[in-house]
Structure formats: structure tokens, C-alpha cells
Amino acid sequence: MRAVLTQAPVAALSPAPLPVRRQWLVFKQEPALAVRVALGVLGWALFLCAWQLLAAGLAASPLFPTPLAVLEALRTLFAERAFAADVFASLQRILVSFALAAAIALPLGVFTGAFPALGAVFSPMVAAFRYLPAPAFIPLLLMWLGTGDEQKIALLVLGVVWFLVTLVCDVVRQTPTDFIETARTLGASRRTVLWTVVVPASLPGIVDACRQMLAVSWTYLVIAEIVAATDGIGAMMMRARRFVHVDEIMAGILVIGLLGLACDLLFHGLHWLAFPYLRRRCRG
């Protein structure tokens, strides 16, 4: 009885457990899909509101149009200026140039990453070319290839190929050594190890590298199309600059961003479909 009486006040004075606070910023924890979509919409809404307020604060200056004015310019471009043909021309240049860059960079990156002896031969040259700005080659490309699409595609290739080689090489070098040694212990030849171990293990990282460098290719598009171009998004923006149509210039920037986002989503979809085992690993 005495023990009960002595313990009762202690239990009465003990603090109640504090409610667990919901944390929004947690390291390495992905939010739910609905939350991510809502946060993405919120981010764009804040950006558009800030744009609208800033444009209104500049007393409706023609040098800084509102979002609605840019959308109206975009509608006019597609409805009255045949802007769809310019978009198609730019998209064609991007796809052709990136296909050529990938055809060069993927084999070179795989071989230099898989075999250190080849890496010792090509890596110093690739590292040096990475620091050369692609626009610096414009005078040479104009003299060698003229003012046609060949010059623009070559410039886009030079803008991404060396970085893509480096990224692919780094991905291939991360192939676990245990995989290679196990295959060699089982009697696999060098070619078999390359195509059945190294390449499959590196494919997810290679797809991610291509996705990143395709975004860089879009950043070089306007530079490629401002020199002696008669069609394309960059050519339209240069024509708009002559008449100080800032809304059309911003509309062109908006189209480039949307096309780049569409390409990024396509690569995400390819990654999701081609590597289902990574989805299962993330769920586990």
C-alpha cells in the first residue's frame, strides 16, 4: 500500500508524451507523388505571380511583357507566322546532332571506361576539348561547311560530344569489379564480359548521361541558329529582336523550355520502362 502511494504522485507528475511534429524537410526522403505534383504546381504559380508583379511594377514596359502578353504572342506566332515550321526545323537539328554526338560518344566512352589503356590514350585529348567553347568554332565551321544546316548541326555536336564521352566513361568505370572477375572466372571472353556485364551494368547511367547532355544541346540551339539562319526558333528570335518584339523573344524561350522538358520526360519514361529492376529496388 505504501509503495502504491509513493508511486502515484510520481506518475501524476510525469509529463505527457509530446505529439510528433510532421517534418517537411527530411534528408533522402522522397515525398509522395501527389505532394510532389502539388509542390511543382506551387513553384510555377509563385514564379508566374512574381513575373506578373514585376512586369506590372515596370509600368507595362514593352521590354518586359507580362505572361499573358507572351502567351498572346505565342498564339500569334503559331496562327499567323507559321512558327510550327521553325519549331520543327529546330527539333530536327537537335535530334540529328544529338544522334551523331551519341554515335561518337557512346562507343568511345564505353571503351575508354572499360579499358584503362585506351583511357590513357584518349582521356587527355577529351579533357582538353571539354574546355574549348563550342561557339569559338563558328568561324571555322562557316568556312568549312558554309551557312547551311551542316554548320549548325556540327556546332551542336561539338557542344555536347566531349562532355558525353566523359560522363559515359565515368559511368562505365563504376561497374563493380566483382562482376567482371566473376565472369572471367566462369570463362567469359573479353568481348563477352564487355557486352554481357559491363554494358548492361552501365546502361542506366548511360541513359541518365544522355538525358543530361540533351538538355545542354538545347542550350546551344539559339547560338547555332543566330548565324545565317532563315528558319528555326533562334532565327525567329533574331527577327523579333530587330523590331524589339520582346514578347516574341520570350515566347521562343518558352517553347525551347517546353520542348526540353518534353525530351526530359521522354528519357524519364525510357528509363522507367527499360530498367524495371531499379523501380523494385527503390520500392524495397
Sequence and secondary structure as in RCSB ss.txt:
>XXXX:A:sequence
MRAVLTQAPVAALSPAPLPVRRQWLVFKQEPALAVRVALGVLGWALFLCAWQLLAAGLAASPLFPTPLAVLEALR
TLFAERAFAADVFASLQRILVSFALAAAIALPLGVFTGAFPALGAVFSPMVAAFRYLPAPAFIPLLLMWLGTGDE
QKIALLVLGVVWFLVTLVCDVVRQTPTDFIETARTLGASRRTVLWTVVVPASLPGIVDACRQMLAVSWTYLVIAE
IVAATDGIGAMMMRARRFVHVDEIMAGILVIGLLGLACDLLFHGLHWLAFPYLRRRCRG
>XXXX:A:secstr
 HHHHHHHHHHHHS         S  TT    HHHHHHHHHHHHHHHHHHHHHHHHHTTS TTS  HHHHHHHHH
HHHHHS HHHHHHHHHHHHHHHHHHHHHHHHHHHHHHHH HHHHHHHHHHHHHHHTS GGGGHHHHHHHHTTSHH
HHHHHHHHHHHHHHHHHHHHHHHTS HHHHHHHHHTT  HHHHIIIIIHHHHHHHHHHHHHHHHHHHHHTHHHHH
SSS SSSHHHHHHHHHHTT HHHHHHHHHHHHHHHHHHHHHHHHHHHHH HHHHHHHH 
